[in-house]
Amino acid sequence: MTPSSIPRPGVLLGVDVGMARVGVASSDPSGVLATPVKTLKRDAKKASDISVLVKLAAELEVSQIFVGLPRSMSGGETASTTMARDYARDLAKSLARGGVETEVRLVDERLTTVSAHRSLHAAGLDGRKHRAVVDQVAAVEILQQVLEMIRHGQSSPGQLATADDAGMNDEG
Protein backbone atom coordinates (compact mmCIF):
# COMPACT_ATOMS: atom_id res chain seq x y z
CA MET A 1 0.00 0.00 0.00
CA THR A 2 1.45 3.38 -0.99
CA PRO A 3 1.19 6.28 1.50
CA SER A 4 -1.41 8.04 -0.70
CA SER A 5 -3.67 4.97 -0.72
CA ILE A 6 -4.02 4.90 3.07
CA PRO A 7 -7.15 6.76 4.22
CA ARG A 8 -6.25 9.98 5.99
CA PRO A 9 -8.47 11.00 8.89
CA GLY A 10 -9.57 14.60 9.36
CA VAL A 11 -11.33 17.39 7.55
CA LEU A 12 -11.48 17.16 3.76
CA LEU A 13 -12.01 20.03 1.31
CA GLY A 14 -13.83 19.88 -2.00
CA VAL A 15 -12.92 22.47 -4.63
CA ASP A 16 -14.86 23.36 -7.79
CA VAL A 17 -12.60 25.44 -10.06
CA GLY A 18 -14.06 27.70 -12.71
CA MET A 19 -12.72 30.52 -14.85
CA ALA A 20 -14.23 33.23 -12.62
CA ARG A 21 -14.94 31.55 -9.28
CA VAL A 22 -13.78 28.73 -7.02
CA GLY A 23 -16.32 26.96 -4.82
CA VAL A 24 -15.14 25.45 -1.55
CA ALA A 25 -16.79 22.86 0.69
CA SER A 26 -15.54 21.02 3.77
CA SER A 27 -16.37 17.83 5.59
CA ASP A 28 -16.75 17.29 9.28
CA PRO A 29 -13.71 15.53 10.83
CA SER A 30 -15.52 12.16 10.81
CA GLY A 31 -16.18 12.42 7.06
CA VAL A 32 -19.95 12.11 7.18
CA LEU A 33 -21.22 15.34 5.63
CA ALA A 34 -19.99 17.95 3.16
CA THR A 35 -21.05 21.56 3.76
CA PRO A 36 -20.47 24.76 1.77
CA VAL A 37 -17.67 27.04 2.97
CA LYS A 38 -17.28 29.92 0.53
CA THR A 39 -16.94 31.07 -3.05
CA LEU A 40 -13.63 32.67 -3.94
CA LYS A 41 -13.01 35.03 -6.82
CA ARG A 42 -10.59 33.30 -9.19
CA ASP A 43 -7.34 35.22 -9.45
CA ALA A 44 -5.17 33.54 -12.08
CA LYS A 45 -2.47 36.26 -11.95
CA LYS A 46 -1.91 36.76 -8.22
CA ALA A 47 -3.31 33.38 -7.08
CA SER A 48 -4.98 34.99 -4.06
CA ASP A 49 -7.65 32.25 -4.23
CA ILE A 50 -4.96 29.60 -3.84
CA SER A 51 -3.48 31.55 -0.91
CA VAL A 52 -6.90 31.52 0.79
CA LEU A 53 -7.14 27.74 0.26
CA VAL A 54 -3.67 27.22 1.76
CA LYS A 55 -4.64 29.30 4.84
CA LEU A 56 -7.93 27.43 5.14
CA ALA A 57 -6.16 24.05 4.88
CA ALA A 58 -3.77 25.06 7.66
CA GLU A 59 -6.48 26.51 9.92
CA LEU A 60 -8.81 23.51 9.57
CA GLU A 61 -5.94 20.98 9.61
CA VAL A 62 -7.24 19.58 6.33
CA SER A 63 -5.86 16.14 5.47
CA GLN A 64 -6.88 16.05 1.79
CA ILE A 65 -8.19 18.48 -0.81
CA PHE A 66 -10.24 17.12 -3.70
CA VAL A 67 -10.29 19.28 -6.82
CA GLY A 68 -13.03 18.52 -9.33
CA LEU A 69 -11.72 17.28 -12.68
CA PRO A 70 -14.19 18.16 -15.42
CA ARG A 71 -14.19 15.72 -18.32
CA SER A 72 -16.28 15.49 -21.43
CA MET A 73 -19.29 13.17 -21.25
CA SER A 74 -17.23 10.50 -23.02
CA GLY A 75 -14.52 10.85 -20.36
CA GLY A 76 -12.11 12.76 -22.57
CA GLU A 77 -9.89 15.71 -21.77
CA THR A 78 -11.01 19.30 -22.38
CA ALA A 79 -9.54 22.77 -21.83
CA SER A 80 -11.33 22.77 -18.45
CA THR A 81 -9.64 19.47 -17.57
CA THR A 82 -6.23 21.02 -18.22
CA MET A 83 -7.19 24.10 -16.19
CA ALA A 84 -8.21 21.92 -13.21
CA ARG A 85 -4.99 19.88 -13.43
CA ASP A 86 -2.90 23.06 -13.50
CA TYR A 87 -4.85 24.48 -10.57
CA ALA A 88 -4.35 21.30 -8.52
CA ARG A 89 -0.60 21.33 -9.28
CA ASP A 90 -0.32 25.03 -8.33
CA LEU A 91 -2.27 24.38 -5.13
CA ALA A 92 0.03 21.46 -4.25
CA LYS A 93 3.06 23.73 -4.86
CA SER A 94 1.65 26.47 -2.65
CA LEU A 95 0.79 24.02 0.13
CA ALA A 96 4.35 22.61 0.02
CA ARG A 97 5.88 26.11 0.02
CA GLY A 98 3.70 27.01 3.00
CA GLY A 99 4.72 23.89 4.90
CA VAL A 100 1.14 22.58 4.92
CA GLU A 101 1.14 18.78 4.62
CA THR A 102 -2.14 18.35 2.80
CA GLU A 103 -2.61 15.95 -0.09
CA VAL A 104 -4.28 17.27 -3.27
CA ARG A 105 -6.27 14.82 -5.41
CA LEU A 106 -8.26 15.22 -8.61
CA VAL A 107 -11.67 13.54 -8.86
CA ASP A 108 -14.06 13.20 -11.79
CA GLU A 109 -16.77 15.83 -11.51
CA ARG A 110 -18.86 15.40 -14.64
CA LEU A 111 -22.20 17.18 -14.34
CA THR A 112 -21.73 18.53 -10.79
CA THR A 113 -22.41 22.12 -11.87
CA VAL A 114 -25.49 21.03 -13.86
CA SER A 115 -26.66 19.05 -10.84
CA ALA A 116 -25.97 22.03 -8.55
CA HIS A 117 -28.12 24.30 -10.73
CA ARG A 118 -30.93 21.72 -10.64
CA SER A 119 -30.71 21.46 -6.84
CA LEU A 120 -30.86 25.23 -6.46
CA HIS A 121 -33.82 25.45 -8.84
CA ALA A 122 -35.62 22.66 -6.98
CA ALA A 123 -35.00 24.55 -3.72
CA GLY A 124 -36.83 27.52 -5.21
CA LEU A 125 -33.83 29.84 -5.60
CA ASP A 126 -34.26 32.33 -8.43
CA GLY A 127 -31.99 31.52 -11.39
CA ARG A 128 -30.32 34.92 -11.23
CA LYS A 129 -29.16 34.18 -7.68
CA HIS A 130 -27.56 30.85 -8.58
CA ARG A 131 -24.24 32.42 -9.57
CA ALA A 132 -23.46 33.45 -5.99
CA VAL A 133 -23.74 29.92 -4.58
CA VAL A 134 -23.62 27.40 -7.44
CA ASP A 135 -19.86 26.91 -7.10
CA GLN A 136 -20.21 26.08 -3.40
CA VAL A 137 -23.01 23.63 -4.16
CA ALA A 138 -20.88 22.00 -6.88
CA ALA A 139 -17.97 21.75 -4.39
CA VAL A 140 -20.34 20.09 -1.88
CA GLU A 141 -21.39 17.59 -4.56
CA ILE A 142 -17.75 16.82 -5.43
CA LEU A 143 -16.88 16.28 -1.78
CA GLN A 144 -20.04 14.29 -0.99
CA GLN A 145 -19.17 11.99 -3.91
CA VAL A 146 -15.69 11.50 -2.40
CA LEU A 147 -17.17 10.75 1.03
CA GLU A 148 -19.45 8.13 -0.53
CA MET A 149 -16.52 6.54 -2.35
CA ILE A 150 -14.57 6.36 0.91
CA ARG A 151 -17.58 4.82 2.71
CA HIS A 152 -17.72 2.18 -0.01
CA GLY A 153 -14.10 1.16 0.48
CA GLN A 154 -12.14 3.39 -1.90
CA SER A 155 -9.43 4.71 0.41
CA SER A 156 -8.23 7.78 -1.53
CA PRO A 157 -10.41 8.46 -4.57
CA GLY A 158 -9.06 10.17 -7.64
CA GLN A 159 -5.53 10.83 -8.67
CA LEU A 160 -2.75 12.42 -6.67
CA ALA A 161 -1.61 15.88 -7.76
CA THR A 162 1.92 16.86 -6.82
CA ALA A 163 3.89 20.07 -7.13
CA ASP A 164 6.06 18.67 -9.91
CA ASP A 165 3.29 17.13 -12.03
CA ALA A 166 3.41 18.24 -15.63
CA GLY A 167 0.84 15.78 -16.90
CA MET A 168 -0.78 13.57 -14.28
CA ASN A 169 -1.98 10.09 -15.15
CA ASP A 170 -5.14 8.48 -13.84
CA GLU A 171 -4.78 6.34 -10.74
CA GLY A 172 -8.38 5.68 -9.89
C-alpha positions as a Markdown table, in Angstrom:
| # | Residue | x | y | z |
|---|---|---|---|---|
| 1 | Met | 0.0 | 0.0 | 0.0 |
| 2 | Thr | 1.5 | 3.4 | -1.0 |
| 3 | Pro | 1.2 | 6.3 | 1.5 |
| 4 | Ser | -1.4 | 8.0 | -0.7 |
| 5 | Ser | -3.7 | 5.0 | -0.7 |
| 6 | Ile | -4.0 | 4.9 | 3.1 |
| 7 | Pro | -7.2 | 6.8 | 4.2 |
| 8 | Arg | -6.2 | 10.0 | 6.0 |
| 9 | Pro | -8.5 | 11.0 | 8.9 |
| 10 | Gly | -9.6 | 14.6 | 9.4 |
| 11 | Val | -11.3 | 17.4 | 7.5 |
| 12 | Leu | -11.5 | 17.2 | 3.8 |
| 13 | Leu | -12.0 | 20.0 | 1.3 |
| 14 | Gly | -13.8 | 19.9 | -2.0 |
| 15 | Val | -12.9 | 22.5 | -4.6 |
| 16 | Asp | -14.9 | 23.4 | -7.8 |
| 17 | Val | -12.6 | 25.4 | -10.1 |
| 18 | Gly | -14.1 | 27.7 | -12.7 |
| 19 | Met | -12.7 | 30.5 | -14.8 |
| 20 | Ala | -14.2 | 33.2 | -12.6 |
| 21 | Arg | -14.9 | 31.6 | -9.3 |
| 22 | Val | -13.8 | 28.7 | -7.0 |
| 23 | Gly | -16.3 | 27.0 | -4.8 |
| 24 | Val | -15.1 | 25.5 | -1.5 |
| 25 | Ala | -16.8 | 22.9 | 0.7 |
| 26 | Ser | -15.5 | 21.0 | 3.8 |
| 27 | Ser | -16.4 | 17.8 | 5.6 |
| 28 | Asp | -16.8 | 17.3 | 9.3 |
| 29 | Pro | -13.7 | 15.5 | 10.8 |
| 30 | Ser | -15.5 | 12.2 | 10.8 |
| 31 | Gly | -16.2 | 12.4 | 7.1 |
| 32 | Val | -19.9 | 12.1 | 7.2 |
| 33 | Leu | -21.2 | 15.3 | 5.6 |
| 34 | Ala | -20.0 | 17.9 | 3.2 |
| 35 | Thr | -21.0 | 21.6 | 3.8 |
| 36 | Pro | -20.5 | 24.8 | 1.8 |
| 37 | Val | -17.7 | 27.0 | 3.0 |
| 38 | Lys | -17.3 | 29.9 | 0.5 |
| 39 | Thr | -16.9 | 31.1 | -3.0 |
| 40 | Leu | -13.6 | 32.7 | -3.9 |
| 41 | Lys | -13.0 | 35.0 | -6.8 |
| 42 | Arg | -10.6 | 33.3 | -9.2 |
| 43 | Asp | -7.3 | 35.2 | -9.5 |
| 44 | Ala | -5.2 | 33.5 | -12.1 |
| 45 | Lys | -2.5 | 36.3 | -12.0 |
| 46 | Lys | -1.9 | 36.8 | -8.2 |
| 47 | Ala | -3.3 | 33.4 | -7.1 |
| 48 | Ser | -5.0 | 35.0 | -4.1 |
| 49 | Asp | -7.6 | 32.3 | -4.2 |
| 50 | Ile | -5.0 | 29.6 | -3.8 |
| 51 | Ser | -3.5 | 31.6 | -0.9 |
| 52 | Val | -6.9 | 31.5 | 0.8 |
| 53 | Leu | -7.1 | 27.7 | 0.3 |
| 54 | Val | -3.7 | 27.2 | 1.8 |
| 55 | Lys | -4.6 | 29.3 | 4.8 |
| 56 | Leu | -7.9 | 27.4 | 5.1 |
| 57 | Ala | -6.2 | 24.1 | 4.9 |
| 58 | Ala | -3.8 | 25.1 | 7.7 |
| 59 | Glu | -6.5 | 26.5 | 9.9 |
| 60 | Leu | -8.8 | 23.5 | 9.6 |
| 61 | Glu | -5.9 | 21.0 | 9.6 |
| 62 | Val | -7.2 | 19.6 | 6.3 |
| 63 | Ser | -5.9 | 16.1 | 5.5 |
| 64 | Gln | -6.9 | 16.0 | 1.8 |
| 65 | Ile | -8.2 | 18.5 | -0.8 |
| 66 | Phe | -10.2 | 17.1 | -3.7 |
| 67 | Val | -10.3 | 19.3 | -6.8 |
| 68 | Gly | -13.0 | 18.5 | -9.3 |
| 69 | Leu | -11.7 | 17.3 | -12.7 |
| 70 | Pro | -14.2 | 18.2 | -15.4 |
| 71 | Arg | -14.2 | 15.7 | -18.3 |
| 72 | Ser | -16.3 | 15.5 | -21.4 |
| 73 | Met | -19.3 | 13.2 | -21.3 |
| 74 | Ser | -17.2 | 10.5 | -23.0 |
| 75 | Gly | -14.5 | 10.9 | -20.4 |
| 76 | Gly | -12.1 | 12.8 | -22.6 |
| 77 | Glu | -9.9 | 15.7 | -21.8 |
| 78 | Thr | -11.0 | 19.3 | -22.4 |
| 79 | Ala | -9.5 | 22.8 | -21.8 |
| 80 | Ser | -11.3 | 22.8 | -18.5 |
| 81 | Thr | -9.6 | 19.5 | -17.6 |
| 82 | Thr | -6.2 | 21.0 | -18.2 |
| 83 | Met | -7.2 | 24.1 | -16.2 |
| 84 | Ala | -8.2 | 21.9 | -13.2 |
| 85 | Arg | -5.0 | 19.9 | -13.4 |
| 86 | Asp | -2.9 | 23.1 | -13.5 |
| 87 | Tyr | -4.9 | 24.5 | -10.6 |
| 88 | Ala | -4.3 | 21.3 | -8.5 |
| 89 | Arg | -0.6 | 21.3 | -9.3 |
| 90 | Asp | -0.3 | 25.0 | -8.3 |
| 91 | Leu | -2.3 | 24.4 | -5.1 |
| 92 | Ala | 0.0 | 21.5 | -4.2 |
| 93 | Lys | 3.1 | 23.7 | -4.9 |
| 94 | Ser | 1.6 | 26.5 | -2.6 |
| 95 | Leu | 0.8 | 24.0 | 0.1 |
| 96 | Ala | 4.3 | 22.6 | 0.0 |
| 97 | Arg | 5.9 | 26.1 | 0.0 |
| 98 | Gly | 3.7 | 27.0 | 3.0 |
| 99 | Gly | 4.7 | 23.9 | 4.9 |
| 100 | Val | 1.1 | 22.6 | 4.9 |
| 101 | Glu | 1.1 | 18.8 | 4.6 |
| 102 | Thr | -2.1 | 18.3 | 2.8 |
| 103 | Glu | -2.6 | 16.0 | -0.1 |
| 104 | Val | -4.3 | 17.3 | -3.3 |
| 105 | Arg | -6.3 | 14.8 | -5.4 |
| 106 | Leu | -8.3 | 15.2 | -8.6 |
| 107 | Val | -11.7 | 13.5 | -8.9 |
| 108 | Asp | -14.1 | 13.2 | -11.8 |
| 109 | Glu | -16.8 | 15.8 | -11.5 |
| 110 | Arg | -18.9 | 15.4 | -14.6 |
| 111 | Leu | -22.2 | 17.2 | -14.3 |
| 112 | Thr | -21.7 | 18.5 | -10.8 |
| 113 | Thr | -22.4 | 22.1 | -11.9 |
| 114 | Val | -25.5 | 21.0 | -13.9 |
| 115 | Ser | -26.7 | 19.1 | -10.8 |
| 116 | Ala | -26.0 | 22.0 | -8.6 |
| 117 | His | -28.1 | 24.3 | -10.7 |
| 118 | Arg | -30.9 | 21.7 | -10.6 |
| 119 | Ser | -30.7 | 21.5 | -6.8 |
| 120 | Leu | -30.9 | 25.2 | -6.5 |
| 121 | His | -33.8 | 25.4 | -8.8 |
| 122 | Ala | -35.6 | 22.7 | -7.0 |
| 123 | Ala | -35.0 | 24.5 | -3.7 |
| 124 | Gly | -36.8 | 27.5 | -5.2 |
| 125 | Leu | -33.8 | 29.8 | -5.6 |
| 126 | Asp | -34.3 | 32.3 | -8.4 |
| 127 | Gly | -32.0 | 31.5 | -11.4 |
| 128 | Arg | -30.3 | 34.9 | -11.2 |
| 129 | Lys | -29.2 | 34.2 | -7.7 |
| 130 | His | -27.6 | 30.8 | -8.6 |
| 131 | Arg | -24.2 | 32.4 | -9.6 |
| 132 | Ala | -23.5 | 33.5 | -6.0 |
| 133 | Val | -23.7 | 29.9 | -4.6 |
| 134 | Val | -23.6 | 27.4 | -7.4 |
| 135 | Asp | -19.9 | 26.9 | -7.1 |
| 136 | Gln | -20.2 | 26.1 | -3.4 |
| 137 | Val | -23.0 | 23.6 | -4.2 |
| 138 | Ala | -20.9 | 22.0 | -6.9 |
| 139 | Ala | -18.0 | 21.8 | -4.4 |
| 140 | Val | -20.3 | 20.1 | -1.9 |
| 141 | Glu | -21.4 | 17.6 | -4.6 |
| 142 | Ile | -17.8 | 16.8 | -5.4 |
| 143 | Leu | -16.9 | 16.3 | -1.8 |
| 144 | Gln | -20.0 | 14.3 | -1.0 |
| 145 | Gln | -19.2 | 12.0 | -3.9 |
| 146 | Val | -15.7 | 11.5 | -2.4 |
| 147 | Leu | -17.2 | 10.7 | 1.0 |
| 148 | Glu | -19.5 | 8.1 | -0.5 |
| 149 | Met | -16.5 | 6.5 | -2.3 |
| 150 | Ile | -14.6 | 6.4 | 0.9 |
| 151 | Arg | -17.6 | 4.8 | 2.7 |
| 152 | His | -17.7 | 2.2 | 0.0 |
| 153 | Gly | -14.1 | 1.2 | 0.5 |
| 154 | Gln | -12.1 | 3.4 | -1.9 |
| 155 | Ser | -9.4 | 4.7 | 0.4 |
| 156 | Ser | -8.2 | 7.8 | -1.5 |
| 157 | Pro | -10.4 | 8.5 | -4.6 |
| 158 | Gly | -9.1 | 10.2 | -7.6 |
| 159 | Gln | -5.5 | 10.8 | -8.7 |
| 160 | Leu | -2.8 | 12.4 | -6.7 |
| 161 | Ala | -1.6 | 15.9 | -7.8 |
| 162 | Thr | 1.9 | 16.9 | -6.8 |
| 163 | Ala | 3.9 | 20.1 | -7.1 |
| 164 | Asp | 6.1 | 18.7 | -9.9 |
| 165 | Asp | 3.3 | 17.1 | -12.0 |
| 166 | Ala | 3.4 | 18.2 | -15.6 |
| 167 | Gly | 0.8 | 15.8 | -16.9 |
| 168 | Met | -0.8 | 13.6 | -14.3 |
| 169 | Asn | -2.0 | 10.1 | -15.2 |
| 170 | Asp | -5.1 | 8.5 | -13.8 |
| 171 | Glu | -4.8 | 6.3 | -10.7 |
| 172 | Gly | -8.4 | 5.7 | -9.9 |
